[in-house]
Amino acid sequence: MNTETILASALSLIVGGVIAYIVAMGKVKNLQAESEREAEEIVKKAKDRSHEIKRDAKREAKEIVNEERAALDKEYQKRTQSLQDQERGLTKKEVALDQKIEAKDREMDQLKDKERELEKEKHSAIAERERLKLKQEEISEKLEKVAAMTKEEAKEQLISVMEEEAKVDAAKRIRIVEDEANEESEKRAKRILGIALQRFAGEYVAEQTITSVELPGDEIKGRLIGREGRNIRAFEQICGVDLIIDDTPGMVVISSFNVVRKQVAKMTIEKLIADGRIHPAKIEEFHDKSKHEMEMRLRELGEKAQMEIGIHGLHPEVLKMLGALNYRTSYMQNQYQHSLEVGFLCGAMAAELGMNVKQARRAGLLHDIGKAIDASAEGSHAVVGADFIKKYGEDPDIVHAVRAHHEDVKPETVLAHLVMAADALSGARPGVRKFLKESYVSRVTDIENIANSFEGVNRSYAISAGREIRVLVENDKVDDDATIMLSRDIAKKIEEEMSYPGTIKVSVIRETRAVGIAK
């Protein structure tokens, strides 16, 4: 290929490239212009859309503002109305209070006027008394001259004539004083004799402080005594009881005021007899085992009582004392069963009155817990039991009910009266308590004889196992006012001449009958 051909080819290539460049640049400019037009349209559409969104947002904002404003106006009106109602109520109360204050002021003014009147009457009465005193002296002098007797003689005659009237007046006055005392009295002296009889009654000491243990043979007695009495001394020291070994065949006696300790000692002897080895070390070993078994037994009995009565949360020490009541009797009535019964009765009465049934049952169950505590504690079982349960966090109302159920303190709550009533119901049921027949008949006869010894008494009947006596009087010899004096005199004579547990109610009955016959 020659040079010219090469140059011509190169030139054509260059021209083609220039033309292609020019064409490409034209297309670019066209595309750029078209892009600018499209961009302007997009921007325009975006601006239009933004204006629409802005208008919609303004419209929605106005609607929200209007709704909130309406809600606020409604709430404002509501609160304004409430404030106005409260203001009207306060105004009414203020007016009523002003009226009450005015009424009280008027009452105070009236009281002051009455006080001034009473003061005037007092001064007038004093002056009148002085005048009457002088007049009485004048009349006395005249009477002495007319009657030809001295003042002392006239006084004696007057006393003799007015003696019956004085008795009637005294009976009326006694009735008034008794009514006032029943309303205002809050304290009562402790009855030392009552406490002593309650905690150390003669029949109880003789029959319930000892327990007999049967022996398989009399040779066991010698082994229980031991060489030079070392076994019996060790037993009494470890168990804290008295072991009585006498000539009674096949039996030894354990004596102690502590019913639980006495039972533990009995269990210890039974284990010693079963083991056959009796010496101080074995006594101590079996005593510890028996004591542990007894504690478990007492706890089980306490938990059983708690479950049966339908309560919970009693302290373990309280549960143990409840279990100990199973080994305590009063007039041969088992105190564990008695406590359960009182608890159920309290709950039943509380349900009828709309009170707390579980609290009432709890108080009834715990009312006699003081009887299980060692007799060395000072005070009646009600006071000792109340102090004991108070120590373990029982409710103050329950503590008061326990303390007051025998009126060691005055009952101040309905619960205390419920416990008293339930205790009386449980103890007074026929057959629940056993007495010696001879002493019972003797006591009832003595009560009736004392009542029959008074003038005007027609018949008398001792009822409720000697806890009450009803006295029938002759209506022509004893009037209504004299019955009060007679009941007090009979009660006083019974107190002076007899010894008895609890109280005896004296009821004097006077009856007047009128009979008409229609023909």
C-alpha positions as CSV (number, residue, x, y, z in Angstrom):
1,M,0.0,0.0,0.0
2,N,1.3,3.4,-0.9
3,T,1.6,6.5,1.2
4,E,-1.3,8.3,-0.3
5,T,-3.6,5.5,0.3
6,I,-2.6,5.4,4.0
7,L,-3.1,9.2,4.3
8,A,-6.4,9.0,2.7
9,S,-7.6,6.2,5.1
10,A,-6.3,8.2,8.1
11,L,-8.0,11.3,6.9
12,S,-11.3,9.5,6.4
13,L,-11.0,8.0,9.9
14,I,-10.3,11.4,11.4
15,V,-13.3,13.0,9.6
16,G,-15.5,10.1,10.6
17,G,-14.4,10.5,14.2
18,V,-15.1,14.2,14.1
19,I,-18.5,13.7,12.6
20,A,-19.3,11.0,15.2
21,Y,-18.2,13.4,18.0
22,I,-20.4,16.1,16.6
23,V,-23.3,13.8,16.3
24,A,-22.7,12.4,19.8
25,M,-22.5,15.9,21.3
26,G,-25.8,16.8,19.6
27,K,-27.4,13.8,21.2
28,V,-25.9,14.7,24.6
29,K,-27.3,18.2,24.3
30,N,-30.7,16.8,23.4
31,L,-30.6,14.3,26.3
32,Q,-29.4,17.1,28.6
33,A,-32.2,19.4,27.5
34,E,-34.7,16.6,27.8
35,S,-33.4,15.7,31.3
36,E,-33.7,19.4,32.3
37,R,-37.3,19.4,31.1
38,E,-38.1,16.2,33.0
39,A,-36.3,17.6,36.1
40,E,-38.3,20.8,35.9
41,E,-41.5,18.8,35.6
42,I,-40.5,16.6,38.6
43,V,-39.7,19.7,40.7
44,K,-42.9,21.3,39.7
45,K,-44.9,18.1,40.6
46,A,-43.0,17.9,43.9
47,K,-43.8,21.5,44.7
48,D,-47.4,21.0,43.9
49,R,-47.5,17.8,46.0
50,S,-45.7,19.6,48.9
51,H,-48.3,22.4,48.7
52,E,-51.1,19.7,48.8
53,I,-49.5,17.9,51.8
54,K,-49.0,21.3,53.6
55,R,-52.6,22.2,53.0
56,D,-53.7,18.7,54.3
57,A,-51.4,19.0,57.3
58,K,-52.8,22.4,58.1
59,R,-56.3,21.2,57.8
60,E,-55.7,18.1,60.0
61,A,-53.8,20.2,62.5
62,K,-56.8,22.6,62.7
63,E,-59.1,19.7,63.2
64,I,-56.9,18.2,66.0
65,V,-56.7,21.6,67.7
66,N,-60.4,22.1,67.5
67,E,-61.0,18.6,68.9
68,E,-58.6,19.2,71.8
69,R,-60.0,22.6,72.4
70,A,-63.5,21.1,72.6
71,A,-62.4,18.4,75.0
72,L,-60.6,21.0,77.2
73,D,-63.7,23.1,77.2
74,K,-65.8,20.2,78.2
75,E,-63.4,19.2,81.0
76,Y,-63.2,22.8,82.1
77,Q,-66.9,23.0,82.3
78,K,-67.1,19.7,84.2
79,R,-64.5,20.7,86.8
80,T,-66.1,24.1,87.0
81,Q,-69.5,22.4,87.7
82,S,-67.8,20.1,90.3
83,L,-66.2,23.1,92.1
84,Q,-69.5,24.9,92.1
85,D,-71.2,21.8,93.6
86,Q,-68.5,21.5,96.2
87,E,-68.8,25.2,97.0
88,R,-72.5,24.9,97.4
89,G,-72.0,21.8,99.7
90,L,-69.5,23.6,101.8
91,T,-71.8,26.6,102.0
92,K,-74.6,24.3,103.3
93,K,-72.3,22.7,105.8
94,E,-71.0,26.1,106.9
95,V,-74.6,27.3,107.4
96,A,-75.5,24.1,109.3
97,L,-72.3,24.4,111.5
98,D,-73.2,28.0,112.2
99,Q,-76.7,26.9,113.2
100,K,-75.2,24.2,115.5
101,I,-72.8,26.7,117.1
102,E,-75.7,29.1,117.7
103,A,-77.7,26.3,119.2
104,K,-74.8,25.3,121.5
105,D,-74.4,29.0,122.5
106,R,-78.1,29.1,123.4
107,E,-77.7,25.8,125.4
108,M,-74.7,27.3,127.2
109,D,-76.6,30.4,128.0
110,Q,-79.5,28.3,129.3
111,L,-77.1,26.2,131.4
112,K,-75.6,29.4,132.8
113,D,-79.1,30.6,133.6
114,K,-79.9,27.3,135.3
115,E,-76.6,27.5,137.3
116,R,-77.6,30.9,138.5
117,E,-81.1,29.7,139.4
118,L,-79.6,26.6,141.2
119,E,-77.2,28.9,143.1
120,K,-80.1,31.1,144.2
121,E,-82.1,28.0,145.2
122,K,-79.1,26.7,147.1
123,H,-78.8,29.9,149.1
124,S,-82.6,29.8,149.7
125,A,-82.4,26.2,150.8
126,I,-79.6,27.0,153.2
127,A,-81.6,29.9,154.7
128,E,-84.7,27.7,154.8
129,R,-82.8,24.9,156.6
130,E,-81.5,27.3,159.2
131,R,-85.1,28.6,159.7
132,L,-86.4,25.1,160.0
133,K,-83.7,24.2,162.4
134,L,-84.8,27.1,164.7
135,K,-88.4,26.1,164.2
136,Q,-87.6,22.5,165.1
137,E,-85.9,23.6,168.3
138,E,-89.0,25.6,169.2
139,I,-91.3,22.7,168.4
140,S,-89.1,20.4,170.4
141,E,-89.3,22.6,173.4
142,K,-93.0,22.9,173.1
143,L,-93.4,19.1,172.6
144,E,-91.3,18.5,175.7
145,K,-93.6,20.7,177.7
146,V,-96.8,19.2,176.2
147,A,-95.7,15.6,176.3
148,A,-93.9,15.8,179.6
149,M,-91.0,13.8,178.2
150,T,-87.4,14.7,177.2
151,K,-86.1,15.0,173.7
152,E,-84.2,11.6,174.0
153,E,-87.4,9.8,175.1
154,A,-89.4,11.3,172.2
155,K,-86.6,10.3,169.8
156,E,-86.7,6.7,171.0
157,Q,-90.4,6.6,170.7
158,L,-90.3,8.1,167.2
159,I,-87.6,5.6,166.1
160,S,-89.7,2.8,167.4
161,V,-92.8,4.0,165.5
162,M,-91.0,4.6,162.2
163,E,-88.7,1.5,162.2
164,E,-90.7,-0.3,159.5
165,E,-90.8,2.8,157.3
166,A,-87.1,3.2,157.7
167,K,-86.5,-0.4,156.5
168,V,-88.6,0.3,153.4
169,D,-86.7,3.5,152.7
170,A,-83.4,1.7,153.2
171,A,-84.4,-1.0,150.7
172,K,-85.3,1.7,148.2
173,R,-82.0,3.4,148.8
174,I,-80.1,0.2,148.4
175,R,-81.8,-0.5,145.1
176,I,-80.7,3.0,143.9
177,V,-77.1,2.5,145.1
178,E,-76.9,-1.0,143.5
179,D,-78.1,0.4,140.2
180,E,-75.6,3.2,140.3
181,A,-72.8,0.8,141.3
182,N,-73.6,-1.5,138.4
183,E,-73.4,1.3,136.0
184,E,-70.3,3.2,137.3
185,S,-68.2,0.6,139.0
186,E,-65.2,-0.6,137.0
187,K,-63.0,-2.3,139.6
188,R,-63.4,-5.3,141.9
189,A,-61.2,-6.5,144.6
190,K,-59.5,-9.9,144.0
191,R,-61.1,-12.7,145.9
192,I,-58.1,-14.5,147.5
193,L,-60.2,-17.4,148.7
194,G,-61.7,-17.9,145.3
195,I,-58.3,-18.0,143.7
196,A,-57.0,-20.5,146.2
197,L,-60.0,-22.8,145.8
198,Q,-59.8,-22.5,142.0
199,R,-56.1,-23.5,141.8
200,F,-55.8,-25.7,144.9
201,A,-59.3,-27.1,145.4
202,G,-59.4,-29.9,148.1
203,E,-61.0,-32.5,145.9
204,Y,-58.6,-31.9,143.1
205,V,-55.5,-32.1,145.3
206,A,-56.7,-35.4,146.8
207,E,-57.7,-37.1,143.6
208,Q,-55.8,-35.5,140.7
209,T,-52.3,-34.8,141.8
210,I,-51.4,-38.5,142.2
211,T,-51.0,-41.2,139.6
212,S,-50.6,-44.9,140.3
213,V,-48.4,-47.2,138.3
214,E,-49.0,-51.0,138.3
215,L,-46.0,-53.2,138.8
216,P,-45.6,-56.8,137.5
217,G,-44.4,-57.8,140.9
218,D,-43.5,-56.5,144.3
219,E,-39.8,-57.3,143.8
220,I,-39.6,-54.3,141.4
221,K,-40.2,-52.0,144.4
222,G,-36.8,-52.9,145.9
223,R,-35.1,-52.3,142.6
224,L,-36.8,-48.9,142.3
225,I,-35.6,-48.0,145.7
226,G,-32.1,-49.2,145.0
227,R,-29.1,-49.7,147.3
228,E,-29.5,-47.2,150.2
229,G,-32.3,-45.5,148.3
230,R,-30.0,-44.2,145.4
231,N,-32.5,-45.1,142.6
232,I,-35.5,-43.4,144.2
233,R,-33.5,-40.3,145.1
234,A,-32.2,-40.1,141.5
235,F,-35.7,-40.7,140.1
236,E,-37.2,-37.9,142.2
237,Q,-34.4,-35.5,141.4
238,I,-34.4,-36.1,137.7
239,C,-38.2,-36.3,137.2
240,G,-39.1,-33.6,139.7
241,V,-41.9,-35.6,141.4
242,D,-42.5,-37.6,144.6
243,L,-42.4,-41.4,144.3
244,I,-44.4,-43.1,147.0
245,I,-43.6,-46.7,147.6
246,D,-45.6,-48.3,150.4
247,D,-47.1,-51.6,151.4
248,T,-49.8,-51.4,148.6
249,P,-49.3,-54.6,146.6
250,G,-48.3,-54.3,143.0
251,M,-48.4,-50.5,142.8
252,V,-46.4,-47.3,143.3
253,V,-47.7,-43.8,143.4
254,I,-46.3,-40.7,141.7
255,S,-47.3,-37.3,143.2
256,S,-46.9,-33.9,141.6
257,F,-48.9,-30.7,141.0
258,N,-47.4,-30.5,137.5
259,V,-49.6,-32.9,135.4
260,V,-47.1,-33.1,132.5
261,R,-44.2,-33.8,134.7
262,K,-46.2,-36.5,136.5
263,Q,-47.1,-38.2,133.2
264,V,-43.5,-38.1,132.0
265,A,-42.5,-39.8,135.3
266,K,-45.1,-42.5,134.7
267,M,-43.7,-43.1,131.2
268,T,-40.2,-43.3,132.6
269,I,-41.1,-45.9,135.2
270,E,-42.9,-48.0,132.6
271,K,-39.8,-47.9,130.3
272,L,-37.6,-48.9,133.3
273,I,-39.8,-51.8,134.1
274,A,-39.9,-53.0,130.5
275,D,-36.1,-52.7,130.2
276,G,-35.4,-54.4,133.5
277,R,-32.2,-52.3,134.2
278,I,-32.8,-49.8,136.9
279,H,-30.0,-47.4,137.9
280,P,-29.5,-43.6,137.8
281,A,-28.0,-43.6,134.2
282,K,-30.9,-45.5,132.8
283,I,-33.4,-43.4,134.7
284,E,-31.9,-40.2,133.1
285,E,-31.8,-41.8,129.7
286,F,-35.5,-43.0,129.8
287,H,-36.6,-39.7,131.3
288,D,-35.1,-37.8,128.4
289,K,-36.8,-40.2,125.9
290,S,-40.1,-39.9,127.8
291,K,-39.8,-36.1,127.9
292,H,-39.2,-35.9,124.2
293,E,-42.1,-38.2,123.5
294,M,-44.4,-36.2,125.7
295,E,-43.4,-32.9,124.0
296,M,-44.2,-34.5,120.6
297,R,-47.5,-35.8,122.0
298,L,-48.4,-32.3,123.4
299,R,-47.5,-30.7,120.2
300,E,-49.7,-33.2,118.2
301,L,-52.6,-32.6,120.6
302,G,-52.2,-28.8,120.2
303,E,-52.1,-29.0,116.4
304,K,-55.1,-31.3,116.5
305,A,-57.1,-28.9,118.5
306,Q,-56.0,-26.0,116.3
307,M,-57.1,-28.0,113.2
308,E,-60.5,-29.1,114.7
309,I,-61.4,-25.6,115.8
310,G,-60.4,-24.2,112.3
311,I,-57.7,-21.6,113.2
312,H,-54.0,-21.4,112.5
313,G,-50.8,-19.5,113.6
314,L,-50.6,-20.5,117.2
315,H,-47.1,-20.4,118.7
316,P,-45.5,-23.8,119.3
317,E,-45.3,-23.1,123.1
318,V,-49.0,-22.3,123.1
319,L,-49.7,-25.5,121.2
320,K,-47.7,-27.5,123.8
321,M,-49.7,-25.9,126.7
322,L,-53.0,-26.7,124.8
323,G,-51.9,-30.3,124.6
324,A,-51.1,-30.4,128.3
325,L,-54.7,-29.6,129.1
326,N,-55.5,-33.2,128.0
327,Y,-53.9,-34.3,131.3
328,R,-55.7,-31.6,133.4
329,T,-59.3,-32.0,134.9
330,S,-61.6,-29.8,136.8
331,Y,-64.4,-31.5,138.7
332,M,-63.5,-34.5,136.6
333,Q,-64.1,-32.6,133.3
334,N,-61.2,-33.0,130.8
335,Q,-60.0,-29.5,130.2
336,Y,-58.7,-30.2,126.7
337,Q,-62.2,-31.3,125.6
338,H,-63.7,-28.4,127.6
339,S,-61.5,-25.9,125.7
340,L,-62.6,-27.3,122.4
341,E,-66.2,-27.2,123.4
342,V,-65.9,-23.5,124.6
343,G,-64.2,-22.6,121.3
344,F,-67.1,-24.1,119.2
345,L,-69.7,-22.4,121.4
346,C,-68.0,-19.1,121.1
347,G,-67.8,-19.5,117.3
348,A,-71.5,-20.4,117.1
349,M,-72.6,-17.4,119.2
350,A,-70.2,-15.1,117.3
351,A,-71.8,-16.2,114.0
352,E,-75.2,-15.4,115.3
353,L,-74.0,-11.9,116.3
354,G,-72.2,-11.2,113.0
355,M,-68.8,-11.1,114.7
356,N,-65.4,-12.6,113.7
357,V,-66.0,-16.4,114.1
358,K,-62.3,-17.4,114.0
359,Q,-61.3,-14.8,116.6
360,A,-64.1,-16.0,118.9
361,R,-63.1,-19.7,118.5
362,R,-59.5,-18.8,119.2
363,A,-60.4,-17.0,122.4
364,G,-62.6,-19.9,123.5
365,L,-59.9,-22.4,122.8
366,L,-57.3,-20.5,124.8
367,H,-59.4,-19.4,127.7
368,D,-58.3,-22.1,130.2
369,I,-54.7,-22.4,129.0
370,G,-53.5,-21.1,132.4
371,K,-54.6,-24.3,134.0
372,A,-51.8,-26.1,132.2
373,I,-49.1,-23.8,133.6
374,D,-47.2,-24.7,136.7
375,A,-49.2,-24.0,139.9
376,S,-46.4,-21.9,141.3
377,A,-47.4,-19.0,139.0
378,E,-49.1,-16.2,140.9
379,G,-52.7,-15.3,140.3
380,S,-55.7,-17.2,139.0
381,H,-55.5,-19.4,135.9
382,A,-57.3,-16.6,133.9
383,V,-54.6,-14.0,134.7
384,V,-51.7,-16.5,134.3
385,G,-53.1,-17.7,131.0
386,A,-53.6,-14.2,129.7
387,D,-50.1,-13.2,130.5
388,F,-48.8,-16.4,128.9
389,I,-50.6,-15.9,125.5
390,K,-49.7,-12.2,125.6
391,K,-46.1,-13.1,125.8
392,Y,-46.4,-15.1,122.5
393,G,-48.1,-12.3,120.5
394,E,-51.9,-13.0,120.8
395,D,-54.3,-10.3,119.9
396,P,-55.1,-7.9,122.8
397,D,-58.9,-8.6,122.5
398,I,-58.2,-12.3,123.0
399,V,-55.8,-11.6,125.9
400,H,-58.5,-9.5,127.6
401,A,-61.2,-12.1,127.0
402,V,-59.0,-14.8,128.6
403,R,-58.2,-12.5,131.5
404,A,-61.8,-11.5,132.1
405,H,-63.6,-14.8,131.7
406,H,-63.9,-15.3,135.5
407,E,-64.2,-11.5,136.1
408,D,-60.7,-11.1,137.5
409,V,-61.0,-7.9,135.5
410,K,-64.2,-6.3,134.3
411,P,-65.2,-7.6,130.8
412,E,-65.1,-4.7,128.4
413,T,-65.7,-6.3,125.0
414,V,-68.5,-8.4,123.5
415,L,-65.8,-11.2,122.9
416,A,-65.1,-11.3,126.7
417,H,-68.8,-11.8,127.4
418,L,-69.0,-14.5,124.8
419,V,-66.1,-16.5,126.4
420,M,-67.8,-16.1,129.8
421,A,-71.1,-17.4,128.5
422,A,-69.5,-20.3,126.6
423,D,-67.4,-21.3,129.6
424,A,-70.6,-21.3,131.8
425,L,-72.5,-23.3,129.2
426,S,-69.8,-26.0,128.9
427,G,-69.3,-26.3,132.6
428,A,-73.0,-26.2,133.6
429,R,-74.4,-28.9,131.2
430,P,-76.0,-31.8,133.1
431,G,-73.5,-34.6,133.7
432,V,-70.5,-32.8,132.4
433,R,-69.0,-32.3,135.9
434,K,-69.0,-34.9,138.7
435,F,-69.3,-34.0,142.4
436,L,-69.4,-36.2,145.5
437,K,-73.0,-37.1,146.1
438,E,-72.8,-36.6,149.9
439,S,-71.2,-33.1,149.7
440,Y,-73.6,-32.1,146.9
441,V,-76.7,-33.1,148.9
442,S,-75.3,-31.5,152.1
443,R,-74.6,-28.2,150.3
444,V,-78.0,-28.0,148.7
445,T,-79.7,-28.8,152.0
446,D,-77.7,-26.2,153.9
447,I,-78.6,-23.5,151.4
448,E,-82.3,-24.3,151.7
449,N,-82.2,-24.3,155.5
450,I,-80.5,-20.9,155.6
451,A,-83.2,-19.4,153.3
452,N,-86.0,-21.1,155.3
453,S,-84.7,-19.6,158.6
454,F,-85.8,-16.1,157.6
455,E,-89.2,-14.8,158.7
456,G,-91.8,-14.6,155.9
457,V,-90.2,-17.3,153.8
458,N,-92.7,-19.9,152.7
459,R,-90.5,-22.3,150.7
460,S,-87.1,-22.4,149.0
461,Y,-85.6,-24.5,146.2
462,A,-81.9,-24.8,145.4
463,I,-81.5,-25.4,141.7
464,S,-78.7,-25.6,139.0
465,A,-76.5,-27.8,141.2
466,G,-76.7,-25.4,144.1
467,R,-75.7,-22.4,142.0
468,E,-79.0,-20.7,142.5
469,I,-81.8,-20.7,145.1
470,R,-85.3,-19.4,144.6
471,V,-87.1,-18.3,147.7
472,L,-90.9,-18.0,147.8
473,V,-92.3,-15.5,150.4
474,E,-95.7,-14.8,151.9
475,N,-97.1,-11.7,150.2
476,D,-98.9,-10.5,153.3
477,K,-95.7,-10.5,155.4
478,V,-93.1,-9.3,152.8
479,D,-93.8,-6.5,150.4
480,D,-91.9,-5.7,147.1
481,D,-89.3,-3.4,148.7
482,A,-88.6,-5.8,151.6
483,T,-87.7,-8.6,149.1
484,I,-84.6,-6.7,148.2
485,M,-83.4,-6.6,151.8
486,L,-84.3,-10.3,152.2
487,S,-82.3,-11.4,149.2
488,R,-79.3,-9.5,150.5
489,D,-79.6,-10.9,154.0
490,I,-79.9,-14.5,152.7
491,A,-76.9,-14.0,150.4
492,K,-74.9,-12.5,153.3
493,K,-75.7,-15.4,155.6
494,I,-74.8,-18.0,153.0
495,E,-71.4,-16.2,152.5
496,E,-70.8,-16.2,156.3
497,E,-71.8,-19.8,157.1
498,M,-70.9,-21.8,153.9
499,S,-67.9,-22.7,151.8
500,Y,-68.6,-23.3,148.1
501,P,-67.0,-22.8,144.6
502,G,-68.2,-20.0,142.3
503,T,-71.3,-17.9,143.2
504,I,-74.8,-18.6,144.4
505,K,-77.7,-16.5,143.0
506,V,-80.5,-15.7,145.5
507,S,-83.9,-14.9,143.8
508,V,-86.8,-13.9,146.1
509,I,-90.2,-14.3,144.5
510,R,-93.4,-12.6,145.8
511,E,-96.7,-13.4,144.2
512,T,-100.1,-11.8,144.6
513,R,-103.1,-13.5,143.1
514,A,-106.6,-12.1,142.6
515,V,-109.4,-14.6,141.8
516,G,-112.8,-13.6,140.4
517,I,-115.7,-15.9,139.7
518,A,-118.2,-15.1,137.0
519,K,-121.7,-16.6,137.5
